[in-house]
């Protein structure tokens, strides 16, 4: 995969992860957990910290996108240095 495609993929991951996290944080502050007997346990998240409210797969997608973009930038920089020397 070329560095351009790698950077584009990373940017898309950042965008998707950011949107998912933003949508997740803007939802109703209630967490519904299904129990073993078919009931549901509802937990209010009003007093939850920012990290607890923002924790979803969007966070991991955003972080992975940052890593992919950083690696693409590093590869591009390394190629330029090897050509210059």
Secondary structure, DSSP 8 states (H G I E B T S, - for coil): --HHHHHHHHHHHHHHHHHHHHHHHTS-SEEEEE-TTS-EEEEE-TT--HHHHH-SHHHHHHHHHHHHHHHHHHHHHHHHHHHH-
